[in-house]
Every structure is written in C-alpha cells, then in structure tokens.
C-alpha cells in the first residue's frame, strides 16, 4: 500500500493526520527521554546493557514523525493562504 501524497488528502484529513502525528511525536519524544534516563541509570549501576542503546535506535522514528508533521503543517498553511 503506497501512502498518499499530502496534496491528495482533504483539509479535514490533513488536520486529523497532524493531530495524530503531533501526539506520536510527543509520545515518542517522551519515550526516548525515559529510555535514555533508564539506560544511564542501569549503565551506572550494572554496567553497559542493551537498554543503553535503545534511545539511539528509536531516534530515527522520532525524526521521521517530526518531518512528516512539519510537511503536513506546511500543506495546511498553503491551503489557508490559497
């Protein structure tokens, strides 16, 4: 299934997508922060573990969601001015 370009979506669909992406970015950011803190604490107490690298593994998802949110917001701004 190929994702639709943002220009093919209606304004209401874009607003819904923006709301969903905003929640995803907030949740992923919070999760990465918690994983980072837990990884540091566990590494200090027990030495290096796989938990220490999980924030690095999830950071690309956070970046992708942030970029998509920015693209959706830009498309919404274009439609408001047009």
PDB file of N, CA, C and O in Angstrom:
ATOM      1  N   UNK A   1       0.838  -1.180   0.000  1.00  0.00           N
ATOM      2  CA  UNK A   1       0.000   0.000   0.000  1.00  0.00           C
ATOM      3  C   UNK A   1       0.883   1.243   0.000  1.00  0.00           C
ATOM      4  O   UNK A   1       1.680   1.453   0.915  1.00  0.00           O
ATOM      5  N   UNK A   2       0.734   2.054  -1.024  1.00  0.00           N
ATOM      6  CA  UNK A   2       1.529   3.282  -1.129  1.00  0.00           C
ATOM      7  C   UNK A   2       0.829   4.404  -0.384  1.00  0.00           C
ATOM      8  O   UNK A   2      -0.382   4.579  -0.524  1.00  0.00           O
ATOM      9  N   UNK A   3       1.574   5.168   0.406  1.00  0.00           N
ATOM     10  CA  UNK A   3       0.955   6.297   1.111  1.00  0.00           C
ATOM     11  C   UNK A   3       0.570   7.394   0.123  1.00  0.00           C
ATOM     12  O   UNK A   3       1.276   7.632  -0.857  1.00  0.00           O
ATOM     13  N   UNK A   4      -0.544   8.054   0.384  1.00  0.00           N
ATOM     14  CA  UNK A   4      -0.989   9.139  -0.479  1.00  0.00           C
ATOM     15  C   UNK A   4      -0.152  10.383  -0.200  1.00  0.00           C
ATOM     16  O   UNK A   4       0.221  10.645   0.944  1.00  0.00           O
ATOM     17  N   UNK A   5       0.143  11.151  -1.254  1.00  0.00           N
ATOM     18  CA  UNK A   5       0.823  12.433  -1.003  1.00  0.00           C
ATOM     19  C   UNK A   5      -0.122  13.369  -0.252  1.00  0.00           C
ATOM     20  O   UNK A   5      -1.343  13.255  -0.358  1.00  0.00           O
ATOM     21  N   UNK A   6       0.455  14.280   0.494  1.00  0.00           N
ATOM     22  CA  UNK A   6      -0.359  15.165   1.330  1.00  0.00           C
ATOM     23  C   UNK A   6      -1.262  16.062   0.491  1.00  0.00           C
ATOM     24  O   UNK A   6      -2.310  16.497   0.967  1.00  0.00           O
ATOM     25  N   UNK A   7      -0.873  16.343  -0.743  1.00  0.00           N
ATOM     26  CA  UNK A   7      -1.694  17.198  -1.600  1.00  0.00           C
ATOM     27  C   UNK A   7      -2.985  16.496  -2.026  1.00  0.00           C
ATOM     28  O   UNK A   7      -3.951  17.162  -2.398  1.00  0.00           O
ATOM     29  N   UNK A   8      -3.014  15.156  -1.976  1.00  0.00           N
ATOM     30  CA  UNK A   8      -4.206  14.401  -2.380  1.00  0.00           C
ATOM     31  C   UNK A   8      -5.220  14.275  -1.251  1.00  0.00           C
ATOM     32  O   UNK A   8      -6.353  13.857  -1.493  1.00  0.00           O
ATOM     33  N   UNK A   9      -4.848  14.621  -0.041  1.00  0.00           N
ATOM     34  CA  UNK A   9      -5.749  14.496   1.101  1.00  0.00           C
ATOM     35  C   UNK A   9      -6.587  15.760   1.268  1.00  0.00           C
ATOM     36  O   UNK A   9      -6.162  16.854   0.896  1.00  0.00           O
ATOM     37  N   UNK A  10      -7.778  15.594   1.831  1.00  0.00           N
ATOM     38  CA  UNK A  10      -8.625  16.752   2.111  1.00  0.00           C
ATOM     39  C   UNK A  10      -8.075  17.507   3.327  1.00  0.00           C
ATOM     40  O   UNK A  10      -7.218  17.003   4.054  1.00  0.00           O
ATOM     41  N   UNK A  11      -8.580  18.706   3.524  1.00  0.00           N
ATOM     42  CA  UNK A  11      -8.118  19.526   4.647  1.00  0.00           C
ATOM     43  C   UNK A  11      -8.461  18.867   5.975  1.00  0.00           C
ATOM     44  O   UNK A  11      -7.660  18.902   6.909  1.00  0.00           O
ATOM     45  N   UNK A  12      -9.633  18.271   6.066  1.00  0.00           N
ATOM     46  CA  UNK A  12     -10.022  17.593   7.306  1.00  0.00           C
ATOM     47  C   UNK A  12      -9.122  16.400   7.582  1.00  0.00           C
ATOM     48  O   UNK A  12      -8.747  16.162   8.730  1.00  0.00           O
ATOM     49  N   UNK A  13      -8.772  15.645   6.545  1.00  0.00           N
ATOM     50  CA  UNK A  13      -7.869  14.510   6.721  1.00  0.00           C
ATOM     51  C   UNK A  13      -6.485  14.978   7.151  1.00  0.00           C
ATOM     52  O   UNK A  13      -5.830  14.334   7.970  1.00  0.00           O
ATOM     53  N   UNK A  14      -6.045  16.101   6.594  1.00  0.00           N
ATOM     54  CA  UNK A  14      -4.742  16.653   6.987  1.00  0.00           C
ATOM     55  C   UNK A  14      -4.754  17.103   8.443  1.00  0.00           C
ATOM     56  O   UNK A  14      -3.779  16.884   9.162  1.00  0.00           O
ATOM     57  N   UNK A  15      -5.825  17.721   8.881  1.00  0.00           N
ATOM     58  CA  UNK A  15      -5.918  18.152  10.273  1.00  0.00           C
ATOM     59  C   UNK A  15      -5.897  16.955  11.213  1.00  0.00           C
ATOM     60  O   UNK A  15      -5.254  16.996  12.262  1.00  0.00           O
ATOM     61  N   UNK A  16      -6.601  15.887  10.837  1.00  0.00           N
ATOM     62  CA  UNK A  16      -6.611  14.677  11.646  1.00  0.00           C
ATOM     63  C   UNK A  16      -5.222  14.049  11.680  1.00  0.00           C
ATOM     64  O   UNK A  16      -4.762  13.606  12.733  1.00  0.00           O
ATOM     65  N   UNK A  17      -4.552  14.012  10.521  1.00  0.00           N
ATOM     66  CA  UNK A  17      -3.204  13.456  10.445  1.00  0.00           C
ATOM     67  C   UNK A  17      -2.228  14.293  11.275  1.00  0.00           C
ATOM     68  O   UNK A  17      -1.355  13.741  11.945  1.00  0.00           O
ATOM     69  N   UNK A  18      -2.369  15.619  11.234  1.00  0.00           N
ATOM     70  CA  UNK A  18      -1.497  16.499  12.011  1.00  0.00           C
ATOM     71  C   UNK A  18      -1.678  16.248  13.508  1.00  0.00           C
ATOM     72  O   UNK A  18      -0.703  16.219  14.259  1.00  0.00           O
ATOM     73  N   UNK A  19      -2.917  16.069  13.932  1.00  0.00           N
ATOM     74  CA  UNK A  19      -3.190  15.807  15.351  1.00  0.00           C
ATOM     75  C   UNK A  19      -2.577  14.480  15.779  1.00  0.00           C
ATOM     76  O   UNK A  19      -1.975  14.381  16.849  1.00  0.00           O
ATOM     77  N   UNK A  20      -2.733  13.459  14.937  1.00  0.00           N
ATOM     78  CA  UNK A  20      -2.177  12.139  15.246  1.00  0.00           C
ATOM     79  C   UNK A  20      -0.649  12.188  15.290  1.00  0.00           C
ATOM     80  O   UNK A  20      -0.031  11.631  16.197  1.00  0.00           O
ATOM     81  N   UNK A  21      -0.048  12.854  14.307  1.00  0.00           N
ATOM     82  CA  UNK A  21       1.414  12.950  14.265  1.00  0.00           C
ATOM     83  C   UNK A  21       1.952  13.747  15.446  1.00  0.00           C
ATOM     84  O   UNK A  21       3.009  13.419  15.984  1.00  0.00           O
ATOM     85  N   UNK A  22       1.235  14.790  15.854  1.00  0.00           N
ATOM     86  CA  UNK A  22       1.681  15.581  16.996  1.00  0.00           C
ATOM     87  C   UNK A  22       1.705  14.728  18.264  1.00  0.00           C
ATOM     88  O   UNK A  22       2.650  14.800  19.050  1.00  0.00           O
ATOM     89  N   UNK A  23       0.656  13.919  18.457  1.00  0.00           N
ATOM     90  CA  UNK A  23       0.632  13.018  19.609  1.00  0.00           C
ATOM     91  C   UNK A  23       1.749  11.984  19.516  1.00  0.00           C
ATOM     92  O   UNK A  23       2.371  11.647  20.523  1.00  0.00           O
ATOM     93  N   UNK A  24       2.004  11.481  18.308  1.00  0.00           N
ATOM     94  CA  UNK A  24       3.066  10.488  18.119  1.00  0.00           C
ATOM     95  C   UNK A  24       4.430  11.089  18.435  1.00  0.00           C
ATOM     96  O   UNK A  24       5.257  10.443  19.078  1.00  0.00           O
ATOM     97  N   UNK A  25       4.673  12.322  17.990  1.00  0.00           N
ATOM     98  CA  UNK A  25       5.959  12.984  18.248  1.00  0.00           C
ATOM     99  C   UNK A  25       6.141  13.215  19.746  1.00  0.00           C
ATOM    100  O   UNK A  25       7.222  12.986  20.288  1.00  0.00           O
ATOM    101  N   UNK A  26       5.089  13.666  20.405  1.00  0.00           N
ATOM    102  CA  UNK A  26       5.180  13.908  21.852  1.00  0.00           C
ATOM    103  C   UNK A  26       5.434  12.598  22.594  1.00  0.00           C
ATOM    104  O   UNK A  26       6.300  12.528  23.467  1.00  0.00           O
ATOM    105  N   UNK A  27       4.673  11.561  22.240  1.00  0.00           N
ATOM    106  CA  UNK A  27       4.831  10.272  22.909  1.00  0.00           C
ATOM    107  C   UNK A  27       6.212   9.676  22.644  1.00  0.00           C
ATOM    108  O   UNK A  27       6.861   9.190  23.570  1.00  0.00           O
ATOM    109  N   UNK A  28       6.665   9.706  21.398  1.00  0.00           N
ATOM    110  CA  UNK A  28       7.980   9.152  21.066  1.00  0.00           C
ATOM    111  C   UNK A  28       9.101   9.944  21.750  1.00  0.00           C
ATOM    112  O   UNK A  28      10.068   9.361  22.239  1.00  0.00           O
ATOM    113  N   UNK A  29       8.967  11.262  21.781  1.00  0.00           N
ATOM    114  CA  UNK A  29       9.975  12.081  22.449  1.00  0.00           C
ATOM    115  C   UNK A  29      10.060  11.771  23.932  1.00  0.00           C
ATOM    116  O   UNK A  29      11.150  11.649  24.492  1.00  0.00           O
ATOM    117  N   UNK A  30       8.913  11.646  24.558  1.00  0.00           N
ATOM    118  CA  UNK A  30       8.862  11.298  25.982  1.00  0.00           C
ATOM    119  C   UNK A  30       9.452   9.912  26.207  1.00  0.00           C
ATOM    120  O   UNK A  30      10.213   9.702  27.151  1.00  0.00           O
ATOM    121  N   UNK A  31       9.101   8.968  25.340  1.00  0.00           N
ATOM    122  CA  UNK A  31       9.607   7.599  25.476  1.00  0.00           C
ATOM    123  C   UNK A  31      11.120   7.532  25.310  1.00  0.00           C
ATOM    124  O   UNK A  31      11.804   6.847  26.070  1.00  0.00           O
ATOM    125  N   UNK A  32      11.637   8.245  24.314  1.00  0.00           N
ATOM    126  CA  UNK A  32      13.086   8.255  24.096  1.00  0.00           C
ATOM    127  C   UNK A  32      13.796   8.872  25.297  1.00  0.00           C
ATOM    128  O   UNK A  32      14.850   8.390  25.712  1.00  0.00           O
ATOM    129  N   UNK A  33      13.227   9.923  25.848  1.00  0.00           N
ATOM    130  CA  UNK A  33      13.815  10.556  27.022  1.00  0.00           C
ATOM    131  C   UNK A  33      13.832   9.604  28.218  1.00  0.00           C
ATOM    132  O   UNK A  33      14.839   9.501  28.918  1.00  0.00           O
ATOM    133  N   UNK A  34      12.729   8.915  28.447  1.00  0.00           N
ATOM    134  CA  UNK A  34      12.659   7.945  29.548  1.00  0.00           C
ATOM    135  C   UNK A  34      13.655   6.810  29.324  1.00  0.00           C
ATOM    136  O   UNK A  34      14.337   6.385  30.256  1.00  0.00           O
ATOM    137  N   UNK A  35      13.737   6.318  28.081  1.00  0.00           N
ATOM    138  CA  UNK A  35      14.693   5.241  27.778  1.00  0.00           C
ATOM    139  C   UNK A  35      16.131   5.704  28.008  1.00  0.00           C
ATOM    140  O   UNK A  35      16.964   4.943  28.500  1.00  0.00           O
ATOM    141  N   UNK A  36      16.413   6.950  27.652  1.00  0.00           N
ATOM    142  CA  UNK A  36      17.757   7.487  27.860  1.00  0.00           C
ATOM    143  C   UNK A  36      18.094   7.559  29.343  1.00  0.00           C
ATOM    144  O   UNK A  36      19.184   7.164  29.757  1.00  0.00           O
ATOM    145  N   UNK A  37      17.168   8.056  30.134  1.00  0.00           N
ATOM    146  CA  UNK A  37      17.390   8.159  31.580  1.00  0.00           C
ATOM    147  C   UNK A  37      17.567   6.770  32.193  1.00  0.00           C
ATOM    148  O   UNK A  37      18.480   6.548  32.988  1.00  0.00           O
ATOM    149  N   UNK A  38      16.688   5.837  31.818  1.00  0.00           N
ATOM    150  CA  UNK A  38      16.802   4.470  32.346  1.00  0.00           C
ATOM    151  C   UNK A  38      18.101   3.812  31.908  1.00  0.00           C
ATOM    152  O   UNK A  38      18.730   3.099  32.689  1.00  0.00           O
ATOM    153  N   UNK A  39      18.504   4.043  30.672  1.00  0.00           N
ATOM    154  CA  UNK A  39      19.757   3.475  30.171  1.00  0.00           C
ATOM    155  C   UNK A  39      20.959   3.993  30.932  1.00  0.00           C
ATOM    156  O   UNK A  39      21.880   3.234  31.235  1.00  0.00           O
ATOM    157  N   UNK A  40      20.958   5.272  31.242  1.00  0.00           N
ATOM    158  CA  UNK A  40      22.065   5.860  32.007  1.00  0.00           C
ATOM    159  C   UNK A  40      22.101   5.279  33.419  1.00  0.00           C
ATOM    160  O   UNK A  40      23.165   4.910  33.916  1.00  0.00           O
ATOM    161  N   UNK A  41      20.940   5.200  34.057  1.00  0.00           N
ATOM    162  CA  UNK A  41      20.889   4.671  35.422  1.00  0.00           C
ATOM    163  C   UNK A  41      21.345   3.216  35.463  1.00  0.00           C
ATOM    164  O   UNK A  41      22.153   2.842  36.314  1.00  0.00           O
ATOM    165  N   UNK A  42      20.835   2.400  34.554  1.00  0.00           N
ATOM    166  CA  UNK A  42      21.219   0.981  34.534  1.00  0.00           C
ATOM    167  C   UNK A  42      22.700   0.835  34.216  1.00  0.00           C
ATOM    168  O   UNK A  42      23.372  -0.014  34.802  1.00  0.00           O
ATOM    169  N   UNK A  43      23.223   1.646  33.298  1.00  0.00           N
ATOM    170  CA  UNK A  43      24.642   1.575  32.957  1.00  0.00           C
ATOM    171  C   UNK A  43      25.530   1.964  34.139  1.00  0.00           C
ATOM    172  O   UNK A  43      26.605   1.395  34.326  1.00  0.00           O
ATOM    173  N   UNK A  44      25.081   2.927  34.929  1.00  0.00           N
ATOM    174  CA  UNK A  44      25.870   3.335  36.086  1.00  0.00           C
ATOM    175  C   UNK A  44      25.858   2.254  37.165  1.00  0.00           C
ATOM    176  O   UNK A  44      26.866   2.048  37.841  1.00  0.00           O
ATOM    177  N   UNK A  45      24.728   1.562  37.336  1.00  0.00           N
ATOM    178  CA  UNK A  45      24.618   0.566  38.396  1.00  0.00           C
ATOM    179  C   UNK A  45      25.185  -0.793  38.010  1.00  0.00           C
ATOM    180  O   UNK A  45      25.886  -1.421  38.804  1.00  0.00           O
ATOM    181  N   UNK A  46      24.885  -1.257  36.786  1.00  0.00           N
ATOM    182  CA  UNK A  46      25.253  -2.623  36.420  1.00  0.00           C
ATOM    183  C   UNK A  46      26.216  -2.707  35.242  1.00  0.00           C
ATOM    184  O   UNK A  46      26.592  -3.806  34.832  1.00  0.00           O
ATOM    185  N   UNK A  47      26.611  -1.595  34.705  1.00  0.00           N
ATOM    186  CA  UNK A  47      27.476  -1.621  33.526  1.00  0.00           C
ATOM    187  C   UNK A  47      26.637  -1.532  32.258  1.00  0.00           C
ATOM    188  O   UNK A  47      25.417  -1.371  32.311  1.00  0.00           O
ATOM    189  N   UNK A  48      27.307  -1.636  31.130  1.00  0.00           N
ATOM    190  CA  UNK A  48      26.654  -1.474  29.841  1.00  0.00           C
ATOM    191  C   UNK A  48      25.620  -2.576  29.603  1.00  0.00           C
ATOM    192  O   UNK A  48      25.853  -3.743  29.920  1.00  0.00           O
ATOM    193  N   UNK A  49      24.468  -2.182  29.035  1.00  0.00           N
ATOM    194  CA  UNK A  49      23.442  -3.153  28.658  1.00  0.00           C
ATOM    195  C   UNK A  49      22.783  -2.686  27.368  1.00  0.00           C
ATOM    196  O   UNK A  49      23.035  -1.578  26.894  1.00  0.00           O
ATOM    197  N   UNK A  50      21.944  -3.537  26.812  1.00  0.00           N
ATOM    198  CA  UNK A  50      21.244  -3.190  25.574  1.00  0.00           C
ATOM    199  C   UNK A  50      20.292  -2.016  25.783  1.00  0.00           C
ATOM    200  O   UNK A  50      19.960  -1.310  24.830  1.00  0.00           O
ATOM    201  N   UNK A  51      19.860  -1.808  26.995  1.00  0.00           N
ATOM    202  CA  UNK A  51      18.955  -0.700  27.288  1.00  0.00           C
ATOM    203  C   UNK A  51      19.610   0.652  27.002  1.00  0.00           C
ATOM    204  O   UNK A  51      18.920   1.636  26.736  1.00  0.00           O
ATOM    205  N   UNK A  52      20.917   0.697  27.056  1.00  0.00           N
ATOM    206  CA  UNK A  52      21.621   1.962  26.828  1.00  0.00           C
ATOM    207  C   UNK A  52      21.549   2.417  25.371  1.00  0.00           C
ATOM    208  O   UNK A  52      21.660   3.613  25.102  1.00  0.00           O
ATOM    209  N   UNK A  53      21.366   1.499  24.432  1.00  0.00           N
ATOM    210  CA  UNK A  53      21.348   1.879  23.015  1.00  0.00           C
ATOM    211  C   UNK A  53      19.943   1.973  22.432  1.00  0.00           C
ATOM    212  O   UNK A  53      19.796   2.374  21.278  1.00  0.00           O
ATOM    213  N   UNK A  54      18.924   1.624  23.174  1.00  0.00           N
ATOM    214  CA  UNK A  54      17.567   1.704  22.633  1.00  0.00           C
ATOM    215  C   UNK A  54      17.132   3.123  22.268  1.00  0.00           C
ATOM    216  O   UNK A  54      16.416   3.283  21.280  1.00  0.00           O
ATOM    217  N   UNK A  55      17.526   4.165  23.014  1.00  0.00           N
ATOM    218  CA  UNK A  55      17.137   5.510  22.574  1.00  0.00           C
ATOM    219  C   UNK A  55      17.734   5.869  21.212  1.00  0.00           C
ATOM    220  O   UNK A  55      17.109   6.568  20.414  1.00  0.00           O
ATOM    221  N   UNK A  56      18.937   5.386  20.961  1.00  0.00           N
ATOM    222  CA  UNK A  56      19.575   5.652  19.670  1.00  0.00           C
ATOM    223  C   UNK A  56      18.801   4.955  18.555  1.00  0.00           C
ATOM    224  O   UNK A  56      18.683   5.491  17.453  1.00  0.00           O
ATOM    225  N   UNK A  57      18.280   3.778  18.833  1.00  0.00           N
ATOM    226  CA  UNK A  57      17.526   3.020  17.838  1.00  0.00           C
ATOM    227  C   UNK A  57      16.168   3.656  17.538  1.00  0.00           C
ATOM    228  O   UNK A  57      15.677   3.550  16.414  1.00  0.00           O
ATOM    229  N   UNK A  58      15.561   4.309  18.513  1.00  0.00           N
ATOM    230  CA  UNK A  58      14.246   4.907  18.320  1.00  0.00           C
ATOM    231  C   UNK A  58      14.293   6.364  17.859  1.00  0.00           C
ATOM    232  O   UNK A  58      13.263   6.914  17.467  1.00  0.00           O
ATOM    233  N   UNK A  59      15.438   6.984  17.898  1.00  0.00           N
ATOM    234  CA  UNK A  59      15.557   8.379  17.481  1.00  0.00           C
ATOM    235  C   UNK A  59      15.189   8.596  16.013  1.00  0.00           C
ATOM    236  O   UNK A  59      14.553   9.606  15.710  1.00  0.00           O
ATOM    237  N   UNK A  60      15.553   7.704  15.082  1.00  0.00           N
ATOM    238  CA  UNK A  60      15.121   7.920  13.687  1.00  0.00           C
ATOM    239  C   UNK A  60      13.603   7.977  13.517  1.00  0.00           C
ATOM    240  O   UNK A  60      13.102   8.738  12.690  1.00  0.00           O
ATOM    241  N   UNK A  61      12.870   7.179  14.293  1.00  0.00           N
ATOM    242  CA  UNK A  61      11.410   7.253  14.235  1.00  0.00           C
ATOM    243  C   UNK A  61      10.915   8.628  14.663  1.00  0.00           C
ATOM    244  O   UNK A  61      10.009   9.191  14.049  1.00  0.00           O
ATOM    245  N   UNK A  62      11.507   9.152  15.704  1.00  0.00           N
ATOM    246  CA  UNK A  62      11.141  10.482  16.176  1.00  0.00           C
ATOM    247  C   UNK A  62      11.418  11.529  15.103  1.00  0.00           C
ATOM    248  O   UNK A  62      10.611  12.434  14.892  1.00  0.00           O
ATOM    249  N   UNK A  63      12.544  11.409  14.433  1.00  0.00           N
ATOM    250  CA  UNK A  63      12.904  12.353  13.369  1.00  0.00           C
ATOM    251  C   UNK A  63      11.926  12.243  12.197  1.00  0.00           C
ATOM    252  O   UNK A  63      11.483  13.260  11.663  1.00  0.00           O
ATOM    253  N   UNK A  64      11.590  11.021  11.798  1.00  0.00           N
ATOM    254  CA  UNK A  64      10.663  10.817  10.681  1.00  0.00           C
ATOM    255  C   UNK A  64       9.291  11.392  11.003  1.00  0.00           C
ATOM    256  O   UNK A  64       8.695  12.075  10.170  1.00  0.00           O
ATOM    257  N   UNK A  65       8.784  11.125  12.199  1.00  0.00           N
ATOM    258  CA  UNK A  65       7.483  11.669  12.593  1.00  0.00           C
ATOM    259  C   UNK A  65       7.511  13.196  12.624  1.00  0.00           C
ATOM    260  O   UNK A  65       6.540  13.842  12.229  1.00  0.00           O
ATOM    261  N   UNK A  66       8.612  13.773  13.090  1.00  0.00           N
ATOM    262  CA  UNK A  66       8.730  15.236  13.153  1.00  0.00           C
ATOM    263  C   UNK A  66       8.732  15.838  11.755  1.00  0.00           C
ATOM    264  O   UNK A  66       8.093  16.864  11.521  1.00  0.00           O
ATOM    265  N   UNK A  67       9.440  15.214  10.833  1.00  0.00           N
ATOM    266  CA  UNK A  67       9.487  15.708   9.459  1.00  0.00           C
ATOM    267  C   UNK A  67       8.112  15.617   8.805  1.00  0.00           C
ATOM    268  O   UNK A  67       7.693  16.546   8.115  1.00  0.00           O
ATOM    269  N   UNK A  68       7.413  14.513   9.013  1.00  0.00           N
ATOM    270  CA  UNK A  68       6.074  14.369   8.453  1.00  0.00           C
ATOM    271  C   UNK A  68       5.112  15.396   9.042  1.00  0.00           C
ATOM    272  O   UNK A  68       4.281  15.950   8.322  1.00  0.00           O
ATOM    273  N   UNK A  69       5.216  15.651  10.327  1.00  0.00           N
ATOM    274  CA  UNK A  69       4.367  16.662  10.958  1.00  0.00           C
ATOM    275  C   UNK A  69       4.631  18.033  10.352  1.00  0.00           C
ATOM    276  O   UNK A  69       3.696  18.792  10.100  1.00  0.00           O
ATOM    277  N   UNK A  70       5.872  18.345  10.124  1.00  0.00           N
ATOM    278  CA  UNK A  70       6.226  19.630   9.518  1.00  0.00           C
ATOM    279  C   UNK A  70       5.660  19.731   8.103  1.00  0.00           C
ATOM    280  O   UNK A  70       5.160  20.785   7.712  1.00  0.00           O
ATOM    281  N   UNK A  71       5.733  18.640   7.330  1.00  0.00           N
ATOM    282  CA  UNK A  71       5.194  18.643   5.976  1.00  0.00           C
ATOM    283  C   UNK A  71       3.678  18.824   5.975  1.00  0.00           C
ATOM    284  O   UNK A  71       3.140  19.565   5.151  1.00  0.00           O
ATOM    285  N   UNK A  72       2.991  18.153   6.891  1.00  0.00           N
ATOM    286  CA  UNK A  72       1.529  18.288   6.978  1.00  0.00           C
ATOM    287  C   UNK A  72       1.163  19.714   7.370  1.00  0.00           C
ATOM    288  O   UNK A  72       0.239  20.293   6.799  1.00  0.00           O
ATOM    289  N   UNK A  73       1.876  20.284   8.335  1.00  0.00           N
ATOM    290  CA  UNK A  73       1.588  21.663   8.747  1.00  0.00           C
ATOM    291  C   UNK A  73       1.858  22.652   7.619  1.00  0.00           C
ATOM    292  O   UNK A  73       1.114  23.618   7.450  1.00  0.00           O
ATOM    293  N   UNK A  74       2.915  22.419   6.848  1.00  0.00           N
ATOM    294  CA  UNK A  74       3.201  23.289   5.704  1.00  0.00           C
ATOM    295  C   UNK A  74       2.089  23.203   4.662  1.00  0.00           C
ATOM    296  O   UNK A  74       1.692  24.224   4.100  1.00  0.00           O
ATOM    297  N   UNK A  75       1.585  22.004   4.398  1.00  0.00           N
ATOM    298  CA  UNK A  75       0.487  21.840   3.437  1.00  0.00           C
ATOM    299  C   UNK A  75      -0.774  22.533   3.938  1.00  0.00           C
ATOM    300  O   UNK A  75      -1.499  23.144   3.152  1.00  0.00           O
ATOM    301  N   UNK A  76      -1.042  22.443   5.238  1.00  0.00           N
ATOM    302  CA  UNK A  76      -2.202  23.144   5.798  1.00  0.00           C
ATOM    303  C   UNK A  76      -2.057  24.653   5.675  1.00  0.00           C
ATOM    304  O   UNK A  76      -3.033  25.346   5.387  1.00  0.00           O
ATOM    305  N   UNK A  77      -0.848  25.171   5.890  1.00  0.00           N
ATOM    306  CA  UNK A  77      -0.613  26.616   5.748  1.00  0.00           C
ATOM    307  C   UNK A  77      -0.800  27.052   4.305  1.00  0.00           C
ATOM    308  O   UNK A  77      -1.355  28.121   4.052  1.00  0.00           O
ATOM    309  N   UNK A  78      -0.342  26.238   3.349  1.00  0.00           N
ATOM    310  CA  UNK A  78      -0.534  26.561   1.929  1.00  0.00           C
ATOM    311  C   UNK A  78      -2.020  26.654   1.588  1.00  0.00           C
ATOM    312  O   UNK A  78      -2.437  27.536   0.837  1.00  0.00           O
ATOM    313  N   UNK A  79      -2.804  25.755   2.136  1.00  0.00           N
ATOM    314  CA  UNK A  79      -4.244  25.747   1.841  1.00  0.00           C
ATOM    315  C   UNK A  79      -4.961  26.917   2.498  1.00  0.00           C
ATOM    316  O   UNK A  79      -5.958  27.407   1.968  1.00  0.00           O
ATOM    317  N   UNK A  80      -4.467  27.367   3.642  1.00  0.00           N
ATOM    318  CA  UNK A  80      -5.099  28.517   4.297  1.00  0.00           C
ATOM    319  C   UNK A  80      -4.860  29.804   3.515  1.00  0.00           C
ATOM    320  O   UNK A  80      -5.740  30.661   3.437  1.00  0.00           O
ATOM    321  N   UNK A  81      -3.670  29.938   2.937  1.00  0.00           N
ATOM    322  CA  UNK A  81      -3.346  31.160   2.205  1.00  0.00           C
ATOM    323  C   UNK A  81      -3.935  31.154   0.803  1.00  0.00           C
ATOM    324  O   UNK A  81      -4.123  32.216   0.209  1.00  0.00           O
ATOM    325  N   UNK A  82      -4.230  29.975   0.265  1.00  0.00           N
ATOM    326  CA  UNK A  82      -4.761  29.892  -1.111  1.00  0.00           C
ATOM    327  C   UNK A  82      -6.253  30.093  -1.144  1.00  0.00           C
ATOM    328  O   UNK A  82      -6.858  30.054  -2.216  1.00  0.00           O
TER     329      UNK A  82
END
